[in-house]
Amino acid sequence: MAVQQMKKIHLCAWKSSRGNILEMLQRRGIVQIASLKEDGYFERVDADALRSRYEKKASDTEKVLEFLNSRVPEKKSLFASLEGKKEISGEEYRRAAAREPELLSRVEALLEAEQELEQIRVEKLRLSAEGESLWPWMNLDIPLAGDGTRTTAVLIGTLPGQRTRDEVISLLKAEDPALDCFEAEVLGSASGQTCLCILCFRKEKEALEGALRKLGFAKPAVTSALAPAAYAEELEKEKKKLEEREEKIGKRLEELAGQREQLRFLSDYYTMQAGRYREMSRLLQSAHVFFLSGYVPADQAGKLKADLEDAFPCGVELEDPGAEEEVPVLLKNNGFAKPTESVVESYGLPGRGEIDPTAVMAFFYYFFFGMMLSDAGYGIVMTVGCLLARKKFPHMEEGLRRMLTMFLYCGISTTIWGILFGGYFGDVIPIAAETFFHREVTVPALWFAPLDDPMRLLLFSLLFGLLHLFAGLAVKAYLLLRERKYMDCVCEVGFWYMLLTGLILMLLPSKIFASMAGISLEFPAWLNLLAQILAAAGAAGIVLMAGRKRKNFGIRLALGAYELYGVTSWLSDLLSYSRLLALGIATGVIASVINTMAAMAGGGIPGAVVFTVVFLAGHTLNLAINLLGAYVHTNRLQYVEFFGKFYEGNGKPFRPFSAKSNKYFDVKEEN
């Protein structure tokens, strides 16, 4: 239960060493570089242009990889996301980095191929559209762009609506009775239009066009010096040429797909370069030297200083941060608590004067998670699954590994609670024994079965919740005592302990508790008196001392009364732990229903097949739903009920300059 101590690091070195020093710091990944203000002598390094250039190159490389994956899909296993990044040595990194110009030329070639394929796609769409627009004109044996002869004119186009030849002639004569010498042919219809070819003397062309315009005549969208059928053949030839070009490019892509790993390295290489120039913008420099300042974990600061001074001509100084300085926070816990650090980080890291609550929270987290899921079968599946995943994929991402480790411990807790409650995939053992072997087999609970005695589980849920809340209050007392605020500890913690303890002791021998628990308790008179004294003294202390910093006695009493009203929030917090009962019961009930449904087909081979299918599908779904429920509600109990008693979590995370932003490779650190 600790926050990693930090040291401030200051470095001054020749500008000629700047790139190599930043590369070393990036590989180590243990220094958070701070932004420095210009002081008149040192000026800020302007590296934004170079950073943008490398970010653009990284973006182009990622775009190329996505393009390759879309055209030549890569075969991946179902669990590829668990494999993590590939490790390469520093020597392998340098050899691959030396090939950057060659790899960049391949990226550019792939970008050109992508553009060419896009042009081919657009051109094929255009040809297809033109080909489709030709279908109504396929009966025409003259070019769509034809104009007739010296003495005759040809008008080719469409009229709106479905028209016959006689209707077209009648409409034209109605528009212009002088029209007499022309011939019309209906070629077909499409999209509510009639396709026409009209032949007339050239001297009557103008009058005929005028009449047609009044009727909504429009020329074809596609014109050609070839007849429609011949033009359609030309379009098909062009499409085949485009398909041949597309196939040729596809073969090139298949060849380049074998270099996908090299392109992935290039993407990470550019990402690392961009990261260096991003951090370089935080530095100060003069004509010949540069200055760097930041934070480093105290237990690694000495070695880093020695390594820097051995490798480069530079000066490195270490110092403790100031008392009022806002230092970045890095958590440090043992193997049991470390997996739950992500839960604390999601809420907020400890600020100045706070402690890391991970170690205390971890015990309750595993405890409550297992109690909510509370089935030994599900716990064993979780435990074995997490163990196998950790062993099978040793290089998985650190965050994912911690998450799996957390669920591993949650699985162990679930198994223990399942044994205590007698839940093994619900009641599958007695149901299977009765269905297939016609025998009565029971697996007794080591403690008690919640389905048989839910009120008992509710009482223990509230008891565990009370211990959780009291633990949060105890942490608050520790913080106040550590800061030597003894009066605050008595007023803000001691009086609450007295009030709550007194109220609990008064409740236990009451009829309300007897009706809930089914047992009647009788305390001796002195204990009942002590409970009343504790409750009264605690309440009086809260009323009189909660507003102790106010001089006005009336305001002090008002603030004290309001603080005492907060006892209702304690009741609300305590009742929140009834979710331990609700989720624990839900898991068992749903599991029992699934087992009953699975056994409805009876015994024999068909029944065994049905039983297996329903069992696997039903319990997989039940595990998934209740696993999510246990995760969400366990987090809520920590965030709202537990942290609400002592924790604010307004610290800023430690974000070291590192290569963790890489997507594909981890470069092994070398001394």
C-alpha positions as CSV (number, residue, x, y, z in Angstrom):
1,M,0.0,0.0,0.0
2,A,2.4,2.6,-1.2
3,V,3.0,5.4,-3.8
4,Q,6.3,5.1,-5.5
5,Q,8.7,7.8,-4.3
6,M,9.9,10.2,-7.1
7,K,13.1,12.0,-7.7
8,K,13.5,15.1,-9.9
9,I,16.1,14.7,-12.6
10,H,18.0,17.5,-14.3
11,L,20.2,16.8,-17.3
12,C,22.5,19.1,-19.3
13,A,24.3,17.8,-22.4
14,W,25.7,18.7,-25.8
15,K,23.1,19.1,-28.5
16,S,24.9,16.5,-30.6
17,S,23.9,13.9,-28.0
18,R,20.3,15.0,-27.8
19,G,18.9,12.3,-30.2
20,N,20.8,9.4,-28.6
21,I,19.9,10.5,-25.1
22,L,16.2,10.8,-25.9
23,E,16.4,7.4,-27.6
24,M,17.9,5.9,-24.4
25,L,15.2,7.5,-22.2
26,Q,12.5,6.3,-24.5
27,R,13.8,2.8,-24.4
28,R,14.0,2.8,-20.6
29,G,10.6,4.3,-20.2
30,I,11.1,5.6,-16.6
31,V,11.3,9.4,-17.0
32,Q,8.4,11.8,-17.3
33,I,9.9,14.9,-19.0
34,A,8.5,18.2,-17.7
35,S,7.8,21.2,-19.9
36,L,10.3,24.0,-19.1
37,K,9.8,27.8,-19.4
38,E,12.2,29.9,-21.4
39,D,14.5,31.9,-19.2
40,G,16.1,34.3,-21.7
41,Y,19.3,32.2,-22.3
42,F,17.8,28.8,-23.0
43,E,15.1,28.7,-25.7
44,R,12.4,26.1,-26.2
45,V,13.2,23.5,-29.0
46,D,10.8,23.9,-31.9
47,A,10.3,20.4,-33.2
48,D,6.6,20.5,-34.2
49,A,7.3,20.4,-37.9
50,L,9.4,17.2,-37.6
51,R,6.9,15.7,-35.2
52,S,4.1,16.3,-37.7
53,R,6.2,14.8,-40.5
54,Y,6.7,11.6,-38.7
55,E,3.1,11.4,-37.5
56,K,2.1,11.7,-41.2
57,K,4.5,8.9,-42.1
58,A,3.1,6.7,-39.3
59,S,-0.4,7.5,-40.4
60,D,0.4,6.6,-44.0
61,T,2.0,3.3,-43.0
62,E,-1.0,2.4,-40.9
63,K,-3.2,3.3,-43.8
64,V,-1.1,1.0,-46.0
65,L,-1.4,-1.9,-43.5
66,E,-5.2,-1.5,-43.4
67,F,-5.2,-1.4,-47.2
68,L,-3.2,-4.6,-47.3
69,N,-5.5,-6.3,-44.7
70,S,-8.5,-5.4,-46.8
71,R,-7.1,-6.7,-50.0
72,V,-5.0,-9.6,-48.7
73,P,-6.5,-10.6,-45.3
74,E,-4.1,-12.0,-42.8
75,K,-4.9,-15.3,-41.1
76,K,-5.0,-14.8,-37.3
77,S,-5.9,-17.0,-34.5
78,L,-9.0,-16.4,-32.4
79,F,-6.7,-15.3,-29.5
80,A,-4.4,-13.1,-31.5
81,S,-5.3,-10.1,-29.4
82,L,-3.7,-11.8,-26.4
83,E,-0.3,-12.4,-28.0
84,G,0.9,-8.9,-27.3
85,K,3.8,-7.2,-28.9
86,K,6.7,-8.9,-30.5
87,E,10.0,-8.4,-28.7
88,I,13.1,-7.3,-30.7
89,S,16.6,-6.6,-29.5
90,G,18.3,-3.2,-29.8
91,E,20.5,-4.6,-32.6
92,E,17.5,-5.9,-34.5
93,Y,15.9,-2.5,-34.1
94,R,18.9,-0.7,-35.5
95,R,19.2,-3.1,-38.5
96,A,15.5,-2.6,-39.3
97,A,15.8,1.2,-38.9
98,A,18.6,1.3,-41.4
99,R,16.2,0.0,-44.0
100,E,13.8,2.9,-43.4
101,P,14.3,4.5,-46.9
102,E,13.7,1.2,-48.6
103,L,10.6,0.4,-46.6
104,L,9.3,3.9,-47.1
105,S,9.5,3.4,-50.9
106,R,7.3,0.4,-50.5
107,V,4.8,2.4,-48.5
108,E,4.7,4.9,-51.3
109,A,4.3,2.2,-53.9
110,L,1.4,0.7,-51.9
111,L,-0.3,4.1,-51.6
112,E,0.0,4.5,-55.3
113,A,-1.5,1.1,-55.8
114,E,-4.4,2.0,-53.5
115,Q,-5.0,5.2,-55.5
116,E,-4.8,3.2,-58.8
117,L,-7.3,0.6,-57.5
118,E,-9.6,3.4,-56.4
119,Q,-9.4,5.0,-59.9
120,I,-10.1,1.5,-61.4
121,R,-13.1,1.1,-59.1
122,V,-14.5,4.5,-60.1
123,E,-13.9,3.8,-63.8
124,K,-15.6,0.4,-63.6
125,L,-18.6,2.0,-61.9
126,R,-18.8,4.6,-64.8
127,L,-18.6,1.9,-67.4
128,S,-21.2,-0.2,-65.7
129,A,-23.5,2.8,-65.5
130,E,-23.0,3.6,-69.1
131,G,-23.6,0.0,-70.0
132,E,-26.9,-0.1,-68.1
133,S,-28.1,3.2,-69.7
134,L,-27.5,1.6,-73.1
135,W,-30.0,-1.3,-72.6
136,P,-33.1,0.5,-73.8
137,W,-31.3,1.5,-77.0
138,M,-30.0,-1.9,-78.0
139,N,-32.5,-2.2,-80.8
140,L,-31.1,0.9,-82.5
141,D,-28.8,0.1,-85.3
142,I,-27.4,3.6,-85.8
143,P,-25.1,5.6,-83.5
144,L,-26.8,7.5,-80.6
145,A,-24.8,10.6,-81.7
146,G,-26.0,10.2,-85.3
147,D,-27.5,13.3,-87.0
148,G,-28.9,11.8,-90.2
149,T,-27.9,12.6,-93.9
150,R,-27.7,15.8,-96.0
151,T,-31.5,15.9,-96.5
152,T,-32.8,13.9,-93.5
153,A,-32.4,14.4,-89.8
154,V,-32.5,11.9,-87.0
155,L,-33.7,12.8,-83.5
156,I,-32.9,10.3,-80.7
157,G,-34.1,10.8,-77.1
158,T,-36.8,10.1,-74.5
159,L,-40.2,11.3,-73.6
160,P,-41.6,11.0,-70.1
161,G,-44.2,8.3,-69.4
162,Q,-45.0,5.1,-71.3
163,R,-46.0,6.0,-74.9
164,T,-46.9,3.9,-78.0
165,R,-45.8,5.0,-81.5
166,D,-49.3,6.2,-82.4
167,E,-49.5,8.2,-79.2
168,V,-46.2,9.9,-79.9
169,I,-47.4,10.8,-83.5
170,S,-50.7,12.1,-82.2
171,L,-49.0,14.2,-79.5
172,L,-46.6,15.8,-82.0
173,K,-49.4,16.7,-84.5
174,A,-51.4,18.1,-81.7
175,E,-48.5,20.4,-80.7
176,D,-47.8,21.4,-84.3
177,P,-50.5,20.5,-86.9
178,A,-48.1,21.5,-89.7
179,L,-45.9,18.5,-89.0
180,D,-46.7,15.8,-91.4
181,C,-43.7,14.2,-93.0
182,F,-41.8,12.3,-90.2
183,E,-41.5,8.8,-88.9
184,A,-41.3,7.7,-85.2
185,E,-40.1,4.4,-83.8
186,V,-40.4,3.4,-80.1
187,L,-37.2,1.5,-79.2
188,G,-38.2,0.6,-75.6
189,S,-38.9,2.1,-72.2
190,A,-37.0,2.4,-68.9
191,S,-37.6,4.2,-65.6
192,G,-40.9,5.6,-66.7
193,Q,-39.6,7.0,-70.0
194,T,-40.1,6.1,-73.7
195,C,-37.1,5.8,-75.9
196,L,-37.7,7.2,-79.4
197,C,-36.0,7.5,-82.8
198,I,-37.7,10.0,-85.1
199,L,-36.8,10.5,-88.8
200,C,-37.8,13.7,-90.7
201,F,-36.6,16.0,-93.5
202,R,-33.9,18.3,-92.4
203,K,-35.9,21.4,-93.3
204,E,-38.6,20.3,-90.7
205,K,-36.1,19.4,-88.0
206,E,-36.4,22.7,-86.2
207,A,-40.2,22.6,-86.0
208,L,-40.1,19.0,-84.9
209,E,-37.5,19.7,-82.1
210,G,-39.8,22.6,-80.9
211,A,-42.7,20.3,-80.6
212,L,-40.7,17.6,-78.8
213,R,-39.3,20.1,-76.3
214,K,-42.8,21.0,-75.3
215,L,-43.5,17.4,-74.6
216,G,-40.3,17.0,-72.4
217,F,-38.0,15.5,-75.0
218,A,-34.5,14.8,-73.7
219,K,-31.4,13.4,-75.5
220,P,-29.7,10.2,-74.2
221,A,-27.3,10.5,-71.3
222,V,-24.7,8.5,-73.3
223,T,-23.7,9.4,-76.8
224,S,-21.3,7.6,-79.1
225,A,-20.2,7.4,-82.7
226,L,-21.0,3.6,-82.5
227,A,-24.3,1.9,-82.5
228,P,-25.5,1.0,-78.9
229,A,-24.7,-2.7,-79.3
230,A,-21.2,-2.0,-80.6
231,Y,-20.6,0.6,-78.0
232,A,-21.7,-1.9,-75.3
233,E,-19.1,-4.3,-76.6
234,E,-16.4,-1.6,-76.4
235,L,-17.4,-0.9,-72.8
236,E,-17.1,-4.6,-71.9
237,K,-13.6,-4.6,-73.4
238,E,-12.6,-1.6,-71.4
239,K,-13.9,-3.3,-68.2
240,K,-11.9,-6.4,-69.0
241,K,-8.8,-4.3,-69.4
242,L,-9.4,-2.7,-66.0
243,E,-10.0,-6.1,-64.4
244,E,-6.7,-7.3,-65.8
245,R,-5.0,-4.2,-64.3
246,E,-6.7,-4.9,-61.0
247,E,-5.6,-8.5,-61.1
248,K,-2.0,-7.5,-61.8
249,I,-2.1,-5.1,-58.9
250,G,-3.6,-7.8,-56.7
251,K,-0.7,-10.1,-57.4
252,R,1.8,-7.3,-56.5
253,L,-0.1,-6.8,-53.3
254,E,0.1,-10.6,-52.5
255,E,3.9,-10.3,-52.9
256,L,4.1,-7.2,-50.7
257,A,1.8,-8.8,-48.0
258,G,4.8,-11.0,-47.1
259,Q,6.5,-7.8,-45.9
260,R,3.8,-6.9,-43.5
261,E,6.0,-7.4,-40.5
262,Q,8.5,-4.9,-41.9
263,L,5.8,-2.4,-42.5
264,R,4.6,-2.8,-38.9
265,F,8.0,-2.1,-37.7
266,L,8.1,1.0,-39.8
267,S,4.9,2.2,-38.3
268,D,6.3,1.8,-34.8
269,Y,9.6,3.4,-35.9
270,Y,7.8,6.5,-37.1
271,T,5.6,6.5,-33.9
272,M,8.8,6.4,-31.8
273,Q,10.4,9.2,-33.8
274,A,7.3,11.3,-33.5
275,G,7.3,10.7,-29.8
276,R,10.9,11.9,-29.5
277,Y,10.2,15.1,-31.3
278,R,7.1,15.6,-29.2
279,E,9.2,15.4,-26.0
280,M,11.9,17.4,-27.6
281,S,9.5,20.4,-27.7
282,R,9.6,20.3,-23.9
283,L,13.4,20.9,-23.8
284,L,15.4,24.1,-23.6
285,Q,18.5,24.6,-25.6
286,S,21.3,27.1,-26.3
287,A,23.6,27.2,-29.3
288,H,25.5,24.1,-28.1
289,V,23.8,22.4,-25.2
290,F,20.3,21.4,-24.2
291,F,18.6,21.1,-20.8
292,L,16.1,18.5,-19.7
293,S,14.1,18.2,-16.4
294,G,11.6,15.6,-15.2
295,Y,10.6,12.9,-12.7
296,V,12.0,9.4,-12.3
297,P,11.1,6.7,-9.7
298,A,13.5,7.0,-6.8
299,D,14.6,3.3,-6.8
300,Q,15.7,3.6,-10.5
301,A,17.1,7.2,-10.4
302,G,20.7,6.3,-9.3
303,K,21.2,3.7,-11.9
304,L,19.8,5.9,-14.7
305,K,22.1,8.7,-13.6
306,A,25.2,6.4,-13.7
307,D,24.2,5.0,-17.1
308,L,23.7,8.4,-18.6
309,E,27.0,9.8,-17.4
310,D,28.8,6.6,-18.5
311,A,27.3,6.7,-22.0
312,F,27.3,10.5,-22.8
313,P,29.3,13.6,-21.9
314,C,26.6,15.1,-19.7
315,G,25.7,16.3,-16.2
316,V,22.9,14.8,-14.3
317,E,21.5,15.9,-11.0
318,L,18.9,14.3,-8.7
319,E,16.9,16.0,-6.0
320,D,13.8,15.4,-3.9
321,P,10.6,17.2,-5.1
322,G,9.4,20.2,-3.0
323,A,6.9,19.7,-0.3
324,E,4.2,21.6,-2.2
325,E,5.2,20.3,-5.6
326,E,2.6,18.3,-7.5
327,V,4.5,15.1,-8.2
328,P,3.1,12.5,-10.7
329,V,1.8,9.3,-9.0
330,L,3.0,5.8,-9.7
331,L,1.5,3.0,-7.6
332,K,3.7,0.3,-6.1
333,N,2.1,-2.9,-4.6
334,N,2.8,-6.5,-4.0
335,G,1.6,-9.3,-6.3
336,F,-1.6,-9.8,-4.5
337,A,-2.8,-6.1,-4.7
338,K,-1.1,-5.0,-7.9
339,P,-3.8,-6.5,-10.3
340,T,-6.4,-4.2,-8.8
341,E,-4.4,-1.0,-9.4
342,S,-6.4,-0.5,-12.5
343,V,-9.5,-0.2,-10.4
344,V,-8.0,2.5,-8.3
345,E,-6.6,4.3,-11.4
346,S,-10.1,4.3,-13.0
347,Y,-11.4,6.2,-9.9
348,G,-8.4,8.4,-9.5
349,L,-4.8,8.3,-8.2
350,P,-4.0,9.4,-4.6
351,G,-3.3,13.1,-4.3
352,R,-1.1,14.9,-1.9
353,G,-1.5,13.7,1.7
354,E,-3.5,10.5,0.6
355,I,-2.3,6.9,0.7
356,D,-2.7,4.3,-2.0
357,P,-5.8,2.3,-1.0
358,T,-5.1,-0.6,-3.3
359,A,-3.8,-3.1,-0.7
360,V,-6.8,-2.6,1.6
361,M,-9.3,-2.5,-1.3
362,A,-7.8,-5.6,-3.0
363,F,-8.8,-8.0,-0.1
364,F,-12.4,-6.7,-0.1
365,Y,-12.5,-6.7,-3.9
366,Y,-11.7,-10.3,-4.2
367,F,-13.9,-11.1,-1.2
368,F,-17.0,-9.4,-2.5
369,F,-16.5,-10.5,-6.2
370,G,-16.4,-14.2,-5.2
371,M,-19.4,-13.8,-2.9
372,M,-21.4,-12.3,-5.7
373,L,-20.6,-15.0,-8.2
374,S,-20.4,-17.7,-5.6
375,D,-20.3,-20.9,-7.7
376,A,-17.3,-23.3,-7.5
377,G,-17.8,-24.5,-11.1
378,Y,-17.7,-20.9,-12.5
379,G,-14.7,-20.2,-10.2
380,I,-12.7,-23.2,-11.5
381,V,-13.5,-22.2,-15.1
382,M,-12.2,-18.6,-14.4
383,T,-9.1,-19.8,-12.6
384,V,-8.1,-22.4,-15.1
385,G,-8.9,-20.1,-18.0
386,C,-6.8,-17.2,-16.7
387,L,-3.9,-19.5,-15.8
388,L,-3.8,-21.1,-19.3
389,A,-4.1,-17.6,-20.9
390,R,-1.2,-16.3,-18.8
391,K,1.0,-19.3,-19.7
392,K,0.0,-19.5,-23.4
393,F,0.6,-15.8,-24.1
394,P,3.6,-14.6,-22.0
395,H,4.0,-11.4,-24.0
396,M,0.5,-10.1,-23.7
397,E,0.0,-6.4,-22.8
398,E,0.8,-5.5,-19.2
399,G,-2.7,-4.0,-18.7
400,L,-4.4,-7.2,-20.0
401,R,-2.1,-9.4,-17.9
402,R,-3.0,-7.5,-14.8
403,M,-6.7,-7.8,-15.7
404,L,-6.3,-11.6,-16.1
405,T,-4.4,-11.9,-12.9
406,M,-7.2,-9.9,-11.1
407,F,-9.8,-12.3,-12.5
408,L,-7.6,-15.2,-11.5
409,Y,-7.8,-14.2,-7.9
410,C,-11.5,-13.4,-8.3
411,G,-11.9,-17.0,-9.7
412,I,-10.1,-18.4,-6.6
413,S,-12.4,-16.4,-4.3
414,T,-15.4,-17.5,-6.3
415,T,-14.4,-21.2,-6.0
416,I,-14.0,-20.8,-2.2
417,W,-17.4,-19.2,-1.8
418,G,-18.9,-21.8,-4.1
419,I,-17.6,-24.6,-1.9
420,L,-18.9,-22.8,1.2
421,F,-22.4,-22.4,-0.4
422,G,-22.4,-25.8,-2.1
423,G,-22.8,-24.4,-5.7
424,Y,-21.2,-26.4,-8.5
425,F,-22.7,-25.1,-11.8
426,G,-25.8,-24.6,-9.7
427,D,-27.2,-28.0,-8.7
428,V,-25.9,-29.9,-11.7
429,I,-24.5,-32.8,-9.7
430,P,-27.8,-33.9,-8.1
431,I,-29.8,-33.3,-11.2
432,A,-27.4,-35.2,-13.5
433,A,-27.2,-38.1,-11.0
434,E,-31.0,-38.4,-10.8
435,T,-31.5,-37.9,-14.6
436,F,-28.9,-40.3,-15.9
437,F,-28.1,-42.7,-13.0
438,H,-31.4,-42.6,-11.1
439,R,-29.6,-42.0,-7.9
440,E,-29.8,-39.3,-5.3
441,V,-26.5,-37.6,-4.9
442,T,-26.1,-34.4,-2.9
443,V,-23.1,-32.2,-2.4
444,P,-23.6,-30.4,1.0
445,A,-22.5,-26.9,1.5
446,L,-19.5,-26.4,3.7
447,W,-21.3,-23.5,5.4
448,F,-24.9,-23.1,4.2
449,A,-26.9,-22.9,1.0
450,P,-28.1,-19.4,0.2
451,L,-31.2,-20.6,-1.7
452,D,-32.4,-22.4,1.5
453,D,-31.6,-19.6,3.9
454,P,-31.5,-16.2,2.1
455,M,-32.1,-14.1,5.2
456,R,-28.9,-15.6,6.7
457,L,-27.0,-14.5,3.6
458,L,-28.5,-11.0,3.9
459,L,-27.4,-10.6,7.5
460,F,-23.9,-11.7,6.6
461,S,-23.9,-9.4,3.6
462,L,-24.7,-6.5,5.9
463,L,-22.1,-7.6,8.4
464,F,-19.4,-7.7,5.7
465,G,-20.5,-4.4,4.4
466,L,-20.3,-2.9,7.9
467,L,-16.7,-4.2,8.2
468,H,-15.9,-2.7,4.8
469,L,-17.3,0.7,5.8
470,F,-15.5,0.6,9.2
471,A,-12.3,-0.2,7.4
472,G,-12.7,2.9,5.2
473,L,-13.3,4.9,8.4
474,A,-10.1,3.4,9.9
475,V,-8.1,4.4,6.9
476,K,-9.3,8.0,7.4
477,A,-8.3,7.8,11.1
478,Y,-4.8,6.6,10.0
479,L,-4.4,9.6,7.6
480,L,-5.5,12.1,10.3
481,L,-3.1,10.6,12.9
482,R,-0.3,10.5,10.4
483,E,-0.7,14.3,9.9
484,R,-0.9,14.7,13.7
485,K,-4.5,16.0,13.5
486,Y,-5.5,14.2,16.7
487,M,-8.6,16.4,17.4
488,D,-9.9,15.9,13.9
489,C,-9.4,12.1,14.3
490,V,-11.5,12.1,17.5
491,C,-14.2,14.3,16.0
492,E,-14.5,12.9,12.5
493,V,-13.8,9.3,13.2
494,G,-14.0,8.5,16.9
495,F,-17.4,10.0,17.5
496,W,-18.8,8.1,14.5
497,Y,-17.4,4.9,15.7
498,M,-19.0,5.5,19.1
499,L,-22.4,6.4,17.5
500,L,-22.5,3.5,15.1
501,T,-21.2,0.9,17.5
502,G,-23.8,2.1,20.1
503,L,-26.7,1.9,17.5
504,I,-25.6,-1.6,16.4
505,L,-25.5,-2.8,20.0
506,M,-28.9,-1.3,20.6
507,L,-30.3,-3.0,17.5
508,L,-29.0,-6.5,18.1
509,P,-31.3,-7.4,21.1
510,S,-34.3,-5.7,19.5
511,K,-37.4,-7.4,18.0
512,I,-36.6,-6.0,14.6
513,F,-33.3,-7.9,14.5
514,A,-35.0,-11.0,15.9
515,S,-37.6,-11.1,13.2
516,M,-34.9,-10.7,10.5
517,A,-32.4,-13.2,11.9
518,G,-34.8,-15.7,13.4
519,I,-32.8,-15.6,16.7
520,S,-33.3,-13.6,19.8
521,L,-30.4,-12.0,21.6
522,E,-30.4,-10.8,25.2
523,F,-27.6,-8.5,26.5
524,P,-26.9,-7.9,30.1
525,A,-28.1,-4.6,31.5
526,W,-24.6,-3.1,31.7
527,L,-24.0,-3.8,28.0
528,N,-27.4,-2.2,27.0
529,L,-26.4,0.8,29.1
530,L,-23.0,1.0,27.5
531,A,-24.6,0.9,24.1
532,Q,-26.9,3.8,25.0
533,I,-24.0,5.8,26.4
534,L,-21.9,5.2,23.3
535,A,-24.7,6.2,21.0
536,A,-25.6,9.3,23.0
537,A,-21.9,10.4,23.5
538,G,-21.2,9.9,19.8
539,A,-24.2,11.9,18.7
540,A,-23.5,14.7,21.2
541,G,-19.8,14.8,20.1
542,I,-20.8,15.1,16.4
543,V,-23.4,17.8,17.1
544,L,-21.0,19.8,19.3
545,M,-17.7,19.3,17.4
546,A,-18.6,19.0,13.7
547,G,-18.7,22.8,13.3
548,R,-15.9,23.5,15.8
549,K,-14.1,25.9,13.5
550,R,-17.1,28.3,13.6
551,K,-17.1,30.8,16.4
552,N,-20.9,31.3,16.4
553,F,-22.3,28.7,18.7
554,G,-25.7,28.6,16.9
555,I,-24.0,28.0,13.5
556,R,-21.9,25.3,15.1
557,L,-24.9,23.5,16.4
558,A,-26.7,23.8,13.1
559,L,-23.6,22.3,11.2
560,G,-23.4,19.6,13.9
561,A,-27.0,18.7,13.5
562,Y,-26.6,18.5,9.7
563,E,-23.6,16.3,10.1
564,L,-25.5,14.0,12.4
565,Y,-28.2,13.7,9.8
566,G,-25.5,12.0,7.7
567,V,-26.2,8.8,9.7
568,T,-29.0,8.2,7.1
569,S,-26.3,8.0,4.4
570,W,-24.6,5.3,6.5
571,L,-27.9,3.3,6.5
572,S,-28.1,3.8,2.7
573,D,-24.5,2.7,2.2
574,L,-25.0,-0.4,4.4
575,L,-28.1,-1.4,2.5
576,S,-26.1,-1.2,-0.7
577,Y,-24.4,-4.4,0.4
578,S,-27.6,-6.3,-0.1
579,R,-26.5,-6.6,-3.7
580,L,-24.2,-9.3,-2.3
581,L,-27.3,-11.3,-1.6
582,A,-29.1,-10.3,-4.8
583,L,-26.3,-11.3,-7.2
584,G,-25.3,-14.4,-5.2
585,I,-28.9,-15.7,-5.3
586,A,-29.3,-14.7,-9.0
587,T,-26.3,-16.8,-10.0
588,G,-27.6,-19.9,-8.2
589,V,-31.3,-19.5,-9.4
590,I,-30.4,-19.1,-13.0
591,A,-27.9,-22.0,-12.9
592,S,-30.6,-24.2,-11.4
593,V,-33.1,-23.2,-14.1
594,I,-30.6,-24.1,-16.8
595,N,-29.9,-27.5,-15.2
596,T,-33.7,-28.2,-15.0
597,M,-34.2,-27.3,-18.7
598,A,-31.2,-29.4,-19.7
599,A,-32.7,-32.4,-17.9
600,M,-36.1,-32.1,-19.5
601,A,-35.2,-34.4,-22.4
602,G,-34.6,-37.3,-19.9
603,G,-31.9,-39.9,-19.8
604,G,-30.3,-41.9,-22.6
605,I,-28.1,-40.8,-25.4
606,P,-30.5,-38.2,-26.9
607,G,-31.1,-36.8,-23.4
608,A,-27.3,-36.6,-22.9
609,V,-26.8,-34.7,-26.1
610,V,-29.6,-32.2,-25.3
611,F,-28.3,-31.9,-21.7
612,T,-24.7,-31.2,-22.9
613,V,-25.8,-28.6,-25.4
614,V,-28.2,-26.7,-23.0
615,F,-25.6,-27.0,-20.2
616,L,-22.8,-25.5,-22.2
617,A,-24.8,-22.8,-23.8
618,G,-26.8,-21.9,-20.7
619,H,-23.9,-21.8,-18.2
620,T,-21.7,-19.9,-20.7
621,L,-24.3,-17.2,-20.9
622,N,-25.0,-17.2,-17.2
623,L,-21.3,-17.0,-16.4
624,A,-20.9,-14.1,-18.8
625,I,-23.8,-12.1,-17.5
626,N,-23.1,-12.6,-13.8
627,L,-19.4,-12.1,-14.3
628,L,-20.1,-8.7,-15.7
629,G,-22.6,-8.0,-12.9
630,A,-20.1,-9.0,-10.2
631,Y,-17.4,-6.8,-11.8
632,V,-19.6,-3.7,-12.1
633,H,-21.2,-4.0,-8.6
634,T,-17.9,-4.8,-6.9
635,N,-16.4,-1.7,-8.4
636,R,-19.4,0.3,-7.2
637,L,-19.0,-0.9,-3.7
638,Q,-15.4,0.3,-3.7
639,Y,-16.0,3.6,-5.5
640,V,-19.1,4.8,-3.7
641,E,-19.2,3.1,-0.3
642,F,-15.5,2.5,0.5
643,F,-13.7,5.4,-1.2
644,G,-16.4,7.8,-0.1
645,K,-15.3,7.5,3.5
646,F,-11.7,8.8,3.0
647,Y,-10.5,9.0,-0.6
648,E,-10.6,11.8,-3.1
649,G,-8.2,10.5,-5.8
650,N,-7.1,13.8,-7.4
651,G,-3.5,12.8,-8.2
652,K,-2.0,13.0,-11.7
653,P,-0.6,9.8,-13.2
654,F,3.0,9.2,-13.9
655,R,3.4,9.2,-17.7
656,P,6.9,8.4,-18.7
657,F,8.5,9.0,-22.0
658,S,8.5,5.5,-23.5
659,A,7.8,3.3,-26.5
660,K,4.6,1.9,-25.0
661,S,2.6,3.7,-27.7
662,N,4.0,1.2,-30.2
663,K,1.4,-1.1,-31.5
664,Y,3.5,-4.0,-32.8
665,F,7.0,-4.3,-31.2
666,D,8.7,-3.9,-27.9
667,V,12.4,-3.0,-28.1
668,K,14.3,-4.8,-25.3
669,E,16.1,-2.4,-23.1
670,E,19.9,-2.8,-23.2
671,N,22.4,-1.4,-20.8
